[in-house]
Amino acid sequence: MNLSTSFYRYLALISYGGLLLLVASWHFIIVEETPYSALFIFLFYILPLLLPFKGLIQGKPYTHAWANFIVMFYLLHGFTISYAEPTLRIYGIIEILLSSCMFIGCSFFARKRGRELNLGIKKLKVEMQEERERFKGVQ
């Protein structure tokens, strides 16, 4: 693996771990009084972050790519908390920073590692030419 590719992988993993720790501690330790049950908080805030866990640890480019869809929820949550809750603004800002770092790390790792492994999507013109050549031999 290339040095810059591994940098983005570690950026994604460190910010992912930080985001997971922040969200868990925020909802279970820092905020003492909440109208939601622990099950609801786990299902709504923690579980989405646990979905890409295995693929991120294994370094799969595809998992890094779709994990960005999940991290956007936490980015929006951070912006909302930063704007709406002055007492929790610092946690919102930290969530924004961690989400942004995870997004950047996952995006660049997926792109660079996908190119290293030659996992890109072929252009339609190339795909059609390969099909024509494959079916010419069948007739």
N, C-alpha and C positions, 0 to 999 in steps of 0.2 A: 504494500500500500504506500502510495506517495506521501511525503511529509505533510503537504498542505491538506491532503485528504484526511489524514489522521488528526490533524489539528481541528478540522471542522467536526470530525466524529467526537473528539473529546469535548469540544465546545458544546455540542448537542447533548452529550451524556451528562456533563457537569451541570448545565442549566436545567436539564430534565430532572436530575436528582434534586437540585435546589428548589425547583418548582414543586415537585412532589412533597418535599419536606415543608416548604412554606405553606402550601394549601392544607396539608394535614395538621400542622401545628396551629395555623391560623384558625381553623374551624373547630378544633378539639381542645386547644390549650389557651390561645390568646383571647379569643372572644368567649367570655364566660357564659353569657346569657344569650340564647338563641331560640327563636320560636320553632325551629326545625328539629326533627329527631335525628339521632346519630345515624340511623339507617338511611334516611333521606340525604344527609350530608355526604355519606360514603358513596351512595349511588350517583349522586348528581355532581359531586366535586372530585372525588378520589378515583372512582372506577374508570372514568374516561381517560385519566392519565395512566392507568395500569394496562389499558388495552394494548398499546404498542411496546410494552416493557420487554418482552422476549425478543422481538425483532430488533429493537434498538440495542440491546445488549449483544446480540449476535452480529450486529453491523450490517443488516440487510438494507440496501438502498431503497427498495420499494417501501419498506416500513417507515424509513425516515421521511419519504415523500408524503405518505398519507398521514403521518403524525402531525404534519403542519395544519391539517384541517382541525384536529383536536386542539392544538395549541392556540388557535385563533379565538376559541371560547375564553380561554384564560387571559388573553390579551384584552379582549373586550371587557371582561370582568374587572381587570385591573384599571382600565380607563374609567369604567363606571364608578368603582369604589373611590378612585382618586378624585373624581368630580363631585360625587354625591355625599360622601362620608368624610368630613374633615378630620375626625379622630382616627380613622383608619387609612389616611392618605399615604403614609409611609409604606404600609404593606401593599397598597395598590401600585405604588411606584416600583417597589421591588418586584412585584408580579409582572409589571410591564417590562422591566429590564430582563428578567429571566425568560419570559415568553419570547421577547425579541431575539435574545441570544439563541434560544432553542430553535426558533424559526430560521435564523440565519445559518446555524450549524447544520440543521437537518436539510435545508435546501441545498447548500453547497456540497454537503457530503453525498447526498443522493445524486446530484449531477456529476460530480467528479468520480465517484465510485462506479456509477453506472457507465461512464465512459471508459473507465479502466477495465471493467468486465464486459464491455461491448454489449450493453443491454439496451441500447437506444432503439427507438421505433424507426423502422425503415420508411423511406419516402414511398409514396404510392407508386411512383413511376418505377422504382427499383423492384417493388413487390410484384407489380404487374408483369414486368419483364421476366422475373424468376418463375412466375406461374406459367407464362407462355412457353418458356423453355422446358419446364417440367412436363407440360401436357403435349408438347410436340413429339416427345419420345413415346408416348402412350399410343398414339394413333397408328 
